[in-house]
Amino acid sequence: MRLLLRASSRPATMEGRAAVVWIADRRWICVALLVLMATLPCEGATAARPPEPDVARCIRQAARGHAWLEKTLWGLRDQEAGWIGAEILNKDGSHDFGPLQINSWWVPRIAALLARREGEVRRWLQFDPCFNAEAARWIFLDALKMSGNYWKAIGIYHSPSGIRQRRYAALVAVHLQRRFGIDVFGRRAVTLVRPVP
């Protein structure tokens, strides 16, 4: 695990410490925060994140009244475990931004589509939860249109590699079931909650 810290003149509060940590591997975020804050349990460490209602509002808006899409975005968000202001350094040198952890690989493409500067897009992805949720929606729906398969689209959201896509889709399925129950999309859509390995 690579852990990068920057110096900060901010007070050594829980929020201040959490804000200056960049972590190469998201799985270690809770551990890293515990190391930094030593006396707090993991649940307390995640409580330092900005309020979830902003993210919830933005996910609801991005779904545009489609319950299945709102649930999908929640599944992606729960798997990604990002937050407003997040910038996570990946092993390949890319960064993941915001609540739905949009990879920096998408920044030039989104910037070109919007005719905006890449720096602006990066900031919006990192700090604007609604822009972040809209980008996640666009990435997922584009993958769904291209692949024609719900679980393949979930995997494409994460990676171009087929093996990584299947593993990621299985993890998202677990999050969907935890948040919404076994019958996530209703009895007629059982295949949606059990991705093929």
C-alpha positions as CSV (number, residue, x, y, z in Angstrom):
1,M,0.0,0.0,0.0
2,R,1.3,3.4,-0.9
3,L,0.2,6.2,1.4
4,L,0.9,9.8,0.5
5,L,0.6,12.5,3.1
6,R,0.9,16.2,2.5
7,A,1.8,18.8,5.1
8,S,-1.1,20.8,6.3
9,S,-1.4,23.9,8.5
10,R,-4.9,22.9,9.5
11,P,-5.5,21.8,13.0
12,A,-5.1,18.1,13.8
13,T,-8.8,17.3,13.9
14,M,-10.4,14.2,12.5
15,E,-11.6,16.1,9.4
16,G,-8.2,17.8,8.9
17,R,-6.3,14.5,9.1
18,A,-8.7,12.7,6.7
19,A,-8.5,15.5,4.2
20,V,-4.7,15.2,3.7
21,V,-4.6,11.5,3.0
22,W,-4.3,10.0,-0.4
23,I,-4.4,6.2,-0.6
24,A,-3.4,4.0,-3.5
25,D,-5.7,1.2,-2.6
26,R,-9.3,2.0,-1.5
27,R,-9.5,-1.2,0.5
28,W,-7.1,0.2,3.0
29,I,-8.8,3.6,3.6
30,C,-10.3,2.5,6.9
31,V,-7.0,1.1,8.1
32,A,-5.1,4.2,7.1
33,L,-7.6,6.5,8.8
34,L,-7.3,4.4,11.9
35,V,-3.5,4.7,11.9
36,L,-3.8,8.4,11.5
37,M,-6.4,8.8,14.2
38,A,-5.3,6.0,16.5
39,T,-8.0,6.4,19.1
40,L,-11.1,6.2,16.9
41,P,-12.8,3.1,15.7
42,C,-13.4,2.5,12.0
43,E,-17.0,3.7,12.2
44,G,-15.8,7.0,13.7
45,A,-13.3,7.4,10.9
46,T,-15.9,7.2,8.2
47,A,-18.1,9.6,10.1
48,A,-15.6,12.3,9.2
49,R,-17.0,12.3,5.6
50,P,-19.3,15.0,4.4
51,P,-23.0,14.3,5.0
52,E,-24.6,11.6,2.9
53,P,-27.8,13.5,2.1
54,D,-26.1,15.5,-0.6
55,V,-24.9,12.4,-2.3
56,A,-28.4,10.8,-1.9
57,R,-30.1,13.8,-3.5
58,C,-27.7,13.8,-6.4
59,I,-28.1,10.0,-7.0
60,R,-31.8,10.5,-7.0
61,Q,-31.6,13.3,-9.5
62,A,-29.2,11.4,-11.8
63,A,-31.6,8.4,-11.9
64,R,-34.4,10.7,-13.2
65,G,-37.2,8.7,-11.6
66,H,-35.9,5.3,-12.7
67,A,-35.8,3.1,-9.6
68,W,-33.6,0.5,-11.2
69,L,-31.1,3.2,-12.1
70,E,-31.1,4.8,-8.7
71,K,-30.5,1.4,-7.1
72,T,-27.7,0.7,-9.6
73,L,-26.0,4.1,-8.8
74,W,-26.3,3.2,-5.1
75,G,-24.7,-0.2,-5.8
76,L,-21.8,1.6,-7.5
77,R,-21.4,4.2,-4.8
78,D,-21.4,1.6,-2.0
79,Q,-18.8,-0.4,-3.8
80,E,-16.6,2.6,-4.6
81,A,-17.1,4.1,-1.1
82,G,-16.0,7.6,-2.1
83,W,-17.0,10.9,-0.6
84,I,-17.3,14.5,-1.6
85,G,-13.8,15.8,-2.0
86,A,-12.2,12.4,-2.4
87,E,-9.1,12.1,-4.7
88,I,-7.7,8.5,-4.4
89,L,-4.4,7.7,-6.0
90,N,-4.4,4.3,-7.8
91,K,-1.5,2.0,-8.4
92,D,-1.4,2.9,-12.1
93,G,-1.0,6.6,-11.3
94,S,-4.6,7.5,-12.1
95,H,-6.9,9.1,-9.6
96,D,-10.5,8.4,-8.6
97,F,-12.7,11.4,-7.7
98,G,-15.7,11.9,-5.5
99,P,-18.5,9.7,-4.1
100,L,-18.7,7.4,-7.1
101,Q,-14.9,7.4,-7.7
102,I,-14.8,8.5,-11.3
103,N,-11.4,7.6,-12.7
104,S,-9.2,10.4,-14.1
105,W,-9.1,8.4,-17.4
106,W,-12.6,9.8,-18.0
107,V,-11.6,13.5,-17.5
108,P,-10.4,14.3,-21.0
109,R,-13.4,12.6,-22.6
110,I,-15.9,14.4,-20.3
111,A,-14.1,17.7,-20.8
112,A,-14.2,17.3,-24.6
113,L,-18.0,16.4,-24.5
114,L,-18.7,19.5,-22.4
115,A,-16.1,21.8,-24.1
116,R,-14.6,22.6,-20.7
117,R,-11.1,22.6,-19.3
118,E,-9.9,19.3,-17.8
119,G,-9.0,21.1,-14.5
120,E,-12.6,22.2,-14.2
121,V,-13.9,18.7,-14.8
122,R,-11.5,17.2,-12.2
123,R,-12.7,19.7,-9.6
124,W,-16.4,19.1,-10.4
125,L,-15.9,15.4,-10.2
126,Q,-14.1,15.7,-6.9
127,F,-16.3,18.3,-5.1
128,D,-19.7,18.4,-6.9
129,P,-21.7,15.3,-5.9
130,C,-24.3,15.9,-8.5
131,F,-21.7,16.3,-11.3
132,N,-20.1,13.1,-10.0
133,A,-23.4,11.2,-10.0
134,E,-24.2,12.4,-13.5
135,A,-20.8,11.3,-14.8
136,A,-21.4,7.9,-13.2
137,R,-24.8,7.7,-14.8
138,W,-23.3,8.5,-18.2
139,I,-20.5,6.0,-17.9
140,F,-22.8,3.2,-16.8
141,L,-25.5,3.9,-19.4
142,D,-23.0,4.3,-22.2
143,A,-21.5,0.9,-21.1
144,L,-25.1,-0.6,-21.0
145,K,-25.8,0.7,-24.5
146,M,-22.5,-0.6,-25.8
147,S,-22.7,-4.1,-24.2
148,G,-26.4,-4.7,-24.0
149,N,-25.8,-6.5,-20.7
150,Y,-26.5,-5.0,-17.2
151,W,-23.7,-6.8,-15.4
152,K,-21.2,-6.3,-18.2
153,A,-22.0,-2.6,-18.0
154,I,-21.4,-2.7,-14.2
155,G,-18.1,-4.3,-14.9
156,I,-17.1,-1.8,-17.6
157,Y,-17.8,1.0,-15.1
158,H,-14.8,-0.4,-13.2
159,S,-12.4,-1.8,-15.8
160,P,-11.8,-2.9,-19.4
161,S,-10.5,-6.3,-18.2
162,G,-13.1,-9.1,-18.3
163,I,-11.9,-10.8,-15.2
164,R,-11.9,-7.6,-13.1
165,Q,-15.3,-6.8,-14.5
166,R,-16.9,-10.0,-13.3
167,R,-15.3,-9.7,-9.9
168,Y,-16.5,-6.1,-9.6
169,A,-20.0,-7.0,-10.7
170,A,-20.2,-9.6,-8.1
171,L,-19.2,-7.1,-5.4
172,V,-21.8,-4.6,-6.6
173,A,-24.4,-7.3,-6.4
174,V,-23.5,-7.9,-2.8
175,H,-23.9,-4.2,-2.0
176,L,-27.2,-4.0,-3.9
177,Q,-28.6,-6.9,-1.8
178,R,-27.3,-5.4,1.4
179,R,-28.9,-2.1,0.8
180,F,-32.2,-3.2,-1.0
181,G,-32.6,-6.9,0.0
182,I,-32.5,-10.1,-2.0
183,D,-35.4,-9.1,-4.3
184,V,-33.5,-5.9,-5.4
185,F,-35.3,-5.4,-8.7
186,G,-38.4,-7.5,-8.2
187,R,-39.1,-11.2,-8.9
188,R,-39.0,-10.7,-12.7
189,A,-35.5,-9.4,-12.7
190,V,-33.8,-12.0,-10.6
191,T,-31.0,-12.3,-13.1
192,L,-30.0,-8.8,-12.4
193,V,-28.9,-9.6,-8.8
194,R,-26.9,-12.7,-9.7
195,P,-24.1,-11.8,-12.2
196,V,-22.7,-14.8,-14.2
197,P,-19.0,-15.4,-13.1
